[in-house]
């Protein structure tokens, strides 16, 4: 594993990212944009699933915000992988990074489980959606906090 991480850090792309005045900040901005789309879609959807804005139909929230969140996840993952490549050995050894990846995996699994449980269903059942919505809000909040801590530790 160590040799693979070292090779990743030594790759031309990782070296270009580390040495560029513009490329690394642009990829970092892409990661932030992806996270903003992800969390910006997830929070209102989860709050709606928890019962906020009951007067608004759920279907439009679900249709638009799950696509926004999924797009944000893809952008954040691609840009995050590029950022990871610049200091792969350091990040892989970091308990903060490991915890963040574990929480992101939990949050994505939770979202997939919710989508599976509600696929093709008629009226939404609050008991099916409330717990995953609460887990989602907590997990993505923790992932954001752990991501910020990576820059300080």
Secondary structure, DSSP 8 states (H G I E B T S, - for coil): -HHHHHHHHHSHHHHHHHH-TTHHHHHHHHHHHHHHHHHHHHHHHHHHHTTTTTTS-HHHHHHHHHHHHHHHHHHHHHHHHHHHHHTHHHHHH-HHHHHHHHHHHHHHHHHHHHHHHHTT-SS--HHHHHHHHHHHHHHHHHHHHHHHHHTT-
